[in-house]
Amino acid sequence: MKSFLPSELETKHVYGMLSGSVGPRPIAFVSSVDGNGNPNLSPYSFFNVFSANPPILIFSPVRRVRDNSIKHTLENALETKEVVINVVNWDLVQQVSLSSTEYEQGVNEFEKSGLTMLESDLVKPPRVKESPVQYECKINDTIALGEEGGAGNLVIAEVVKIHIREDLLDEGLHIDQHKIDLVSRMGGNWYSRANQGMFEVEKPLQRKGIGVDQLPKAIRLSSILTGNDLGKLGNIEELPNPTKVQQFITEHDLGHFIEESSDKRIHLIAQEYIEKNELEKALNILLAKQ
């Protein structure tokens, strides 16, 4: 067994050891607004429930290690004292990951991730309509744990209203743990699906995806492609141009197939490529039908 003093390690290594060994961690998918009402949406896995009476949830936006800057969620929380904490399940995971892209201030991550803003009842930040459980919260306190990169900031949020998808509840108001299908974070690119086990999601932080909002309407509104499918496609850096699309179709002799196939069939085949993470092939097929 190797032993370490945190003071003798680089912060990134301490972070990696902590996040790689303390888990799986639940994910707070936090929606907030700034003083002008501009929405922000971002996931945090330094998160848990700490009290039921009063109902208290705490999450911690960590100062960025590379430049010691703070995240937009924390800025908004300090300014407006309100957030919504949305629960993450399997159906959302790719879009949640896409929302963690470090877009510029003022960019709406709801639009980039293809998720729907739903008006809250008691707080200003919108809820995520697709989330199975949404907690409207007032912030009681914010505690800075340090001033250097990697330092956390405890946001102590009191739940003032709870929204739960009706089909998840039984008559005794118990949540069906199989139906809710929760997802949690582990180290690196790894997540855990509560009822099935570990899986990997490529981090978007190494690049800036175009976002679901930049996909053609016929793709965004597909009756076949899921939110997770769209989240993967939204993480590409650019759409193939018409020349590349035509070159792909010609090289694979797909011209007659594209012409004769229905949109549904095309989207089903593209979905197979998406499941194999062959995103460029999926997009070439989808765009050839536009």
C-alpha positions as CSV (number, residue, x, y, z in Angstrom):
1,M,0.0,0.0,0.0
2,K,1.3,3.5,-0.9
3,S,0.7,6.4,1.4
4,F,0.5,10.1,0.6
5,L,0.4,13.5,2.3
6,P,-2.0,15.7,0.4
7,S,0.3,18.6,0.9
8,E,3.0,16.9,-1.1
9,L,0.7,16.1,-4.1
10,E,-0.5,18.3,-6.9
11,T,-4.1,19.2,-6.5
12,K,-5.2,17.4,-9.7
13,H,-3.8,14.2,-8.2
14,V,-5.6,14.7,-4.9
15,Y,-8.8,15.4,-6.8
16,G,-8.3,12.2,-8.9
17,M,-7.8,10.0,-5.8
18,L,-10.8,11.4,-4.0
19,S,-13.2,11.3,-7.0
20,G,-11.9,7.8,-8.0
21,S,-12.3,6.3,-4.6
22,V,-15.3,8.1,-3.0
23,G,-18.3,7.0,-5.0
24,P,-20.5,6.3,-6.7
25,R,-21.7,9.9,-6.0
26,P,-25.2,11.2,-6.7
27,I,-25.4,14.1,-9.2
28,A,-27.0,17.4,-8.5
29,F,-28.1,18.8,-11.9
30,V,-28.3,22.5,-10.8
31,S,-30.3,25.1,-12.6
32,S,-29.8,28.7,-11.6
33,V,-30.3,32.2,-12.9
34,D,-28.2,35.4,-12.6
35,G,-29.4,38.8,-11.5
36,N,-30.8,39.5,-15.0
37,G,-32.7,36.2,-15.1
38,N,-30.3,34.4,-17.6
39,P,-30.5,30.6,-16.9
40,N,-27.5,28.3,-16.3
41,L,-27.5,24.5,-16.0
42,S,-24.6,22.4,-14.7
43,P,-24.0,19.0,-12.9
44,Y,-22.2,18.6,-9.6
45,S,-21.2,15.2,-8.1
46,F,-19.9,16.7,-4.8
47,F,-23.5,16.4,-3.6
48,N,-25.8,14.7,-1.1
49,V,-28.8,15.0,1.3
50,F,-28.0,16.1,4.8
51,S,-31.4,16.7,6.6
52,A,-35.1,15.9,6.2
53,N,-36.5,18.3,8.8
54,P,-35.7,20.9,7.5
55,P,-35.0,19.2,4.1
56,I,-31.4,20.2,3.2
57,L,-29.4,19.4,0.2
58,I,-25.7,20.4,-0.1
59,F,-23.6,20.6,-3.3
60,S,-20.1,22.0,-3.8
61,P,-18.9,23.8,-6.9
62,V,-15.2,23.5,-6.8
63,R,-12.8,26.3,-7.8
64,R,-11.2,25.4,-11.2
65,V,-7.7,24.0,-10.6
66,R,-6.2,25.4,-13.8
67,D,-7.0,29.1,-13.1
68,N,-8.7,29.3,-9.7
69,S,-11.9,30.7,-11.2
70,I,-15.3,30.0,-9.9
71,K,-18.2,28.5,-11.8
72,H,-21.3,30.4,-13.0
73,T,-23.6,28.3,-10.8
74,L,-21.8,29.6,-7.7
75,E,-21.8,33.2,-9.0
76,N,-25.6,32.9,-9.5
77,A,-26.2,31.2,-6.1
78,L,-24.3,34.0,-4.3
79,E,-26.3,36.6,-6.2
80,T,-29.9,35.2,-6.2
81,K,-29.9,32.7,-3.3
82,E,-32.1,30.3,-5.3
83,V,-31.5,27.1,-7.3
84,V,-33.3,24.0,-8.5
85,I,-31.6,20.7,-8.0
86,N,-32.7,18.2,-10.6
87,V,-32.1,14.5,-10.2
88,V,-30.2,12.6,-13.0
89,N,-31.3,9.3,-14.3
90,W,-30.2,7.1,-17.3
91,D,-32.4,8.9,-19.8
92,L,-30.6,12.2,-19.2
93,V,-27.0,11.2,-18.8
94,Q,-25.5,12.2,-22.2
95,Q,-27.3,15.6,-22.1
96,V,-26.1,16.2,-18.5
97,S,-22.6,15.5,-19.6
98,L,-22.9,17.8,-22.6
99,S,-24.2,20.6,-20.3
100,S,-20.9,20.5,-18.3
101,T,-19.1,22.0,-21.3
102,E,-17.6,25.3,-20.3
103,Y,-19.6,27.5,-22.5
104,E,-19.2,31.3,-22.2
105,Q,-21.2,33.4,-19.7
106,G,-24.7,33.9,-21.0
107,V,-24.9,30.7,-23.1
108,N,-28.1,28.8,-22.2
109,E,-27.1,25.2,-21.4
110,F,-30.7,24.2,-21.5
111,E,-30.6,24.9,-25.3
112,K,-27.2,23.5,-25.8
113,S,-28.1,20.2,-24.1
114,G,-31.6,20.0,-25.7
115,L,-33.4,20.0,-22.4
116,T,-36.7,21.8,-21.6
117,M,-37.0,24.7,-19.2
118,L,-40.1,24.3,-16.9
119,E,-41.2,27.2,-14.8
120,S,-40.8,26.7,-11.0
121,D,-43.5,27.6,-8.5
122,L,-41.6,29.2,-5.7
123,V,-38.1,30.1,-7.1
124,K,-36.9,31.9,-10.2
125,P,-34.6,29.3,-11.7
126,P,-36.4,26.9,-14.1
127,R,-36.7,23.2,-13.6
128,V,-35.5,20.5,-16.0
129,K,-38.7,19.1,-17.4
130,E,-37.1,15.7,-18.3
131,S,-35.7,15.1,-14.8
132,P,-37.8,12.6,-12.8
133,V,-37.4,14.6,-9.5
134,Q,-36.9,18.3,-9.1
135,Y,-36.2,20.2,-5.9
136,E,-36.9,23.9,-5.7
137,C,-34.5,25.4,-3.2
138,K,-33.7,28.5,-1.2
139,I,-30.0,28.9,-0.3
140,N,-29.5,29.2,3.5
141,D,-25.7,29.6,3.4
142,T,-22.6,29.3,1.2
143,I,-19.4,28.2,2.9
144,A,-16.0,28.7,1.1
145,L,-13.6,25.9,2.0
146,G,-10.5,27.6,0.6
147,E,-9.3,30.2,-1.8
148,E,-7.1,28.2,-4.1
149,G,-7.9,26.1,-7.1
150,G,-9.6,22.8,-6.1
151,A,-11.3,24.4,-3.1
152,G,-15.0,23.6,-2.6
153,N,-17.8,25.9,-1.8
154,L,-20.7,24.3,0.2
155,V,-24.0,25.5,-1.1
156,I,-26.6,24.7,1.6
157,A,-29.9,24.5,-0.1
158,E,-33.2,24.2,1.7
159,V,-35.9,22.4,-0.3
160,V,-39.1,24.5,-0.5
161,K,-41.0,22.4,-3.0
162,I,-40.6,18.8,-4.4
163,H,-41.8,17.6,-7.9
164,I,-41.8,13.9,-8.6
165,R,-42.9,12.1,-11.7
166,E,-46.2,10.5,-10.8
167,D,-45.5,7.0,-12.1
168,L,-42.5,6.6,-9.7
169,L,-44.7,6.9,-6.6
170,D,-46.8,4.2,-4.9
171,E,-49.7,4.9,-2.6
172,G,-47.4,5.3,0.4
173,L,-45.3,7.9,-1.5
174,H,-42.3,5.6,-1.8
175,I,-40.2,6.0,-5.0
176,D,-39.7,2.9,-7.1
177,Q,-35.9,2.5,-7.2
178,H,-36.0,0.4,-10.4
179,K,-38.2,2.9,-12.3
180,I,-36.3,6.0,-11.3
181,D,-33.1,4.4,-12.8
182,L,-30.6,6.8,-11.1
183,V,-27.1,7.5,-12.4
184,S,-24.1,8.5,-10.3
185,R,-20.5,9.6,-10.9
186,M,-17.3,7.8,-10.3
187,G,-13.7,8.7,-11.3
188,G,-12.6,9.9,-14.7
189,N,-15.1,9.2,-17.5
190,W,-16.9,6.6,-15.4
191,Y,-20.5,6.6,-14.2
192,S,-22.7,4.0,-12.5
193,R,-26.2,3.1,-13.4
194,A,-27.8,2.0,-10.1
195,N,-29.7,-1.0,-11.4
196,Q,-27.1,-2.2,-14.0
197,G,-23.5,-1.1,-13.1
198,M,-20.7,0.9,-14.5
199,F,-20.5,2.6,-17.9
200,E,-18.3,5.3,-19.5
201,V,-19.2,8.8,-20.9
202,E,-16.6,10.8,-22.7
203,K,-16.0,14.1,-21.0
204,P,-16.9,17.1,-23.1
205,L,-14.4,19.4,-21.4
206,Q,-11.6,18.6,-23.8
207,R,-13.5,20.3,-26.6
208,K,-16.6,22.5,-27.1
209,G,-19.4,20.6,-28.7
210,I,-21.8,22.5,-31.0
211,G,-24.8,21.6,-28.7
212,V,-28.1,20.0,-29.5
213,D,-29.5,23.4,-30.5
214,Q,-27.2,23.4,-33.6
215,L,-28.5,20.1,-34.9
216,P,-31.0,20.3,-37.8
217,K,-34.6,20.4,-36.7
218,A,-35.4,17.1,-38.2
219,I,-32.8,15.5,-36.1
220,R,-33.7,17.3,-32.9
221,L,-37.3,16.4,-33.2
222,S,-36.7,12.8,-34.2
223,S,-39.3,10.3,-32.9
224,I,-36.5,7.7,-32.9
225,L,-33.4,9.3,-31.4
226,T,-33.4,9.6,-27.6
227,G,-32.1,12.5,-25.5
228,N,-28.9,10.5,-24.9
229,D,-28.5,10.1,-28.7
230,L,-28.9,13.8,-29.2
231,G,-26.5,14.5,-26.3
232,K,-23.8,12.5,-28.0
233,L,-24.4,14.2,-31.4
234,G,-24.3,17.6,-29.7
235,N,-20.9,16.9,-28.3
236,I,-19.2,16.9,-31.8
237,E,-17.2,20.0,-32.7
238,E,-18.7,20.6,-36.1
239,L,-21.3,19.2,-38.5
240,P,-20.0,17.4,-41.6
241,N,-20.3,19.8,-44.6
242,P,-22.3,18.8,-47.6
243,T,-19.2,17.8,-49.5
244,K,-18.2,15.3,-46.8
245,V,-21.7,13.9,-46.6
246,Q,-21.8,13.3,-50.3
247,Q,-18.4,11.8,-50.3
248,F,-19.4,9.4,-47.5
249,I,-22.6,8.4,-49.4
250,T,-20.6,7.8,-52.6
251,E,-17.8,5.8,-51.0
252,H,-20.3,3.5,-49.3
253,D,-22.7,3.3,-52.3
254,L,-25.6,4.5,-50.2
255,G,-27.3,6.8,-52.7
256,H,-30.2,4.5,-53.6
257,F,-30.6,3.3,-50.1
258,I,-30.9,6.9,-48.8
259,E,-33.4,7.8,-51.5
260,E,-35.6,4.7,-51.0
261,S,-35.6,4.6,-47.2
262,S,-38.0,6.3,-44.9
263,D,-36.9,8.9,-42.3
264,K,-37.7,6.3,-39.6
265,R,-35.4,3.7,-41.1
266,I,-32.6,6.2,-41.6
267,H,-32.9,7.3,-38.0
268,L,-32.9,3.7,-36.7
269,I,-29.7,3.0,-38.6
270,A,-28.1,6.2,-37.4
271,Q,-29.0,5.2,-33.9
272,E,-27.1,2.0,-34.3
273,Y,-24.0,4.0,-35.2
274,I,-24.6,6.3,-32.3
275,E,-24.7,3.4,-29.9
276,K,-21.3,2.3,-31.2
277,N,-20.0,5.9,-30.9
278,E,-19.5,6.2,-34.6
279,L,-21.0,9.7,-34.6
280,E,-19.6,10.9,-37.9
281,K,-21.2,8.0,-39.8
282,A,-24.5,8.6,-38.0
283,L,-24.5,12.3,-38.9
284,N,-23.5,11.6,-42.5
285,I,-26.5,9.3,-42.9
286,L,-28.9,11.7,-41.1
287,L,-27.7,14.8,-43.0
288,A,-27.9,12.9,-46.4
289,K,-31.7,12.7,-45.9
290,Q,-32.1,16.4,-45.2
